[in-house]
Amino acid sequence: MFVNAAIVFLALSALFALEFVLVVRYIFTPKQSRDHLCAAYEQIGAKIIFKLFRVFRGFRITVLNPKKLQIPHHCLVISNHQSLLDILVLIRLLGIERKPRFVAKKELQYGVPLVSFTLRKGGHCLIRRHGAPIETMRAVSKMAQGCMKERTCPVVFPEGKRSRDGGLGVFHSAGIRKILDVESIPVTAIAIDGGWRVATVRGILRRFGKEPYIAEIVKVYNAPHGKHEIEEMLNDARVQIDRCIDTLRRR
């Protein structure tokens, strides 16, 4: 437990240091280049964190792609959600060339070193969990327009919140429909499992490094058009992700 606490301290210290450097560079970076700067530091932060986890606790992310699918450089990414670490996992998996942009809850805009700053300043979408629907859709639409202009990848957790027990929740379609209304692009479905076991401070201190953390590229859909196709795609994605998670846990 002491070792895990030390790792958490080192990880937070590294993120604080990176945020300090990023803030200084951000001030002196031209406005049109700031999103790219934030994306670059997101990649650096995720790389450092996972290296620390691997060196000190043997923790590693296993990425599976049994169907040899190619994630488009410009697509909508949907995934189930179990832990705050899922954001870092997807940042690393998608890479700097796709510059993933997340729809995340507004509570994350402060309190998490580096992550909160880049969520606020890096072109992401922060929404209130119980905010007015029209306000939420405006924020999502604004991010989608930015992603269309910059050819970046919007990322949505359709469940809307983290799963506390690893079970797959209901997939909500409103935000996904809004993004695809702005621009019809392919959709990549990714399944993530393992985060729910280390999603709390107690979980990290007791189980971190002892549980598998796996991300699998499940399916790439052609760009859906219209409400019916989007709903059909989302329903299938949920089934595929659920089936994938079940298979992973049976291994």
N, C-alpha and C positions, 0 to 999 in steps of 0.2 A: 504493500500500500504506500509506503514511504517513497519507493522508487517512482511509482506512478504520479504521486504528488509533485515530485521533483521534475518529472518530465513535463507536466502541465505548467509548472512555473517557468521552465526553460522555453516552452513553446510560446507562452504569453509574452515573455520578455523579448523573444525574437520578433514577435508581431508588433510590439510597441516600438522597437527600434526601427523596424521597416516602415511603420507608419510615420515616424518622425522624419525619416529621410524622404519619404514620398510627399509629405506635406510641404517640405522645403522645396523640393523639385517642382511640385504642382504650382506653387506660387509663381515661379519663374518660367513656366512652360506656356507656350502660346495656347490659347483657348481651344483651337481646332485639334491639338495634339494631346489634350488632357485625358480623353477617354482611353487612348492607346497607352498612355503612361500608367493609368490605373490598371488596365488589363495586364500590362507587363508585371506590375508589382503583385497582382493577384497570383500570377503564375509563380513568381519568386517565393511568395509567402507559402503557397501550397507545397512547393517543392521542399522548402526548408522544414516545414512542419512534418511532412511525411518522412523525411530523412531522419529527423530527430526521433520520431516514433519507431522507425525501423532499427536504428542503431541501439537505442536504449531499451526497447521492449520487444523487438522482433515483429512489431506491427507492420503489416503491409496490406495494400489494396490489391486484390486479384481482379483483373479485368478479363472477362471472357467474351469471346466473339465466335461461337461455334459455327455460325452460318457465314462467317467471313464477310459481314456486311460493311459497306463503306458509308460512314456518316458524311452526308453532304456538307460542304463548307458553309452553306447558307441554308439553314433549316430551323424548324421549331423543334425543340427537344422537350419531351415530357418524361417524368420519372416519378416513382413513388418516393416517399419522404419519411425518414426515420430519425435523422440526427442532423445537427448543424454541420457536422463533418461532410454531409452529402454535398454541400455547396463546394467545398474544397475538392472533393472527389471529382465532381463534374468539371470544375475548372481545369484540373489536370488532364482528365480524359479528353475533353474537347479541344484543349490546346489554345495557344495564343492566336493561331490563324483564324479560329472561329469566334474569338472574343465573346464568350457566353455572357448573356445579359439576363439576370434573374428577376422574376416576380417574387418578392419576399415581403414578409410582414414588416410594417413600419417600426415595430418595437426593436428591430435589429439595427436601426439607423444610428444608435449609440450603444456603447457598452462592450463591443467586441473589437479589440484592437485590429487595425488594418481593414478587417472585413467591413466594419460599419462605415469607415471613411470611403472605401471604394464603392460600397452600395449607394452612398449618398452622391458621390461625385463621378462615378464611372458609367453613367448611362443606364443604370438599373431602374427597376420600378418598385417603389416601396408603397404598400397599401395598408390601410387600417383593416384589422381583422373584422371589425364590425362597422366599418365605414359605410357611407351612403353608396349604393350601387353605381350611381351616375358618376360619382367622384372616382371610384375604383376603375370604371371603364375608361374614363378620360386618361387616367394615369397609364393604364395598360396600352391604350391607343398611342399615347405619346411615345412610349418605349418602342412599340412596334414600328412606328414611323422612323424612329432613330435607327433601329435594326435594319430596316429596308434601305435607308440611305447609306449606311455604313457596311452593309452586307455582313452583319453579325448574326449570332444565333440567340434568339430569345429562348429562355428556359422556364418551364412552368412545372410546379408540383400540383397536379390536378386535385389532390386530396385537400389542399388548402391549409393543412397543418401536419405536424409530425405524428406518426403512429407511435403510441407509447408501448404497445405490446407486440409490434412487428406485423400485426394484421393489416390488410389492405383496405383502406377506406373507400368511400364513394368518390368517384371522379366527377368533378364539376366542369362544365363545358363553357361557361360564359366568357372567361378570360381567353380561353383558347380560340373560341369563335371570333372574338374581337381581334386578336392578332392575325388570324387567317383572313378576316375581312379586310384588313389593311393591305395584306399581301398574301397571295396563295402560294405557299412554299411547302416542300416536303416536310414530313414529320418523322422524327426518330424517337422510338420508345426505348427507355433504358430501365432495367430493374436493378435495385440496390438492396442488399440485405446485410444485416449485421450491426447497423448503426443503433438500432433501438436498444441493444444490450449495453451500450456505452453512452447513452444519450443524457444521463444525469451525472452529477459529480460523484455520487456513490458508485454508479456503474463504471465510470472511468477509473476510480481509485481501486476498485476490486477486480474488474474483469478486463481492463484494457490490455490488449496484446494477447489475450487468451482466447479470443473469439474471432472467427473469420469475418472479413469484411469484403464483400464481393459486389462488383458491378458487372452486369451483362448487357450487351447490346442485343435487344430482343427483336426489333423489327424496324425497317425503314419504309414508310408509307409514301406513295406518290401524293402530291399536293391535293388535298380534298377541296371540293368546291360546294358551297352551299351548306345550309344547316344540317340537312339529312346526311350528307357524306361525312361531315365533321363528327356528328354524333355517332355514326356507324364506326368510323375510325377510332374514336375514343373508347367506345364500348369494347371493340376488339383489342385495343391496346391494354385495357384493364385486364381482360381475360388472359392475354399473353404474358403480362407482367406477373399476374397472380400465379399462373402455371409455372413460370420460370422460378419464382421464389420457392414454390412448393418443391420443385425438382432440386433446387440448390440445398434445401434443408434435408432432403432425403439422402444426400450423398454421405 
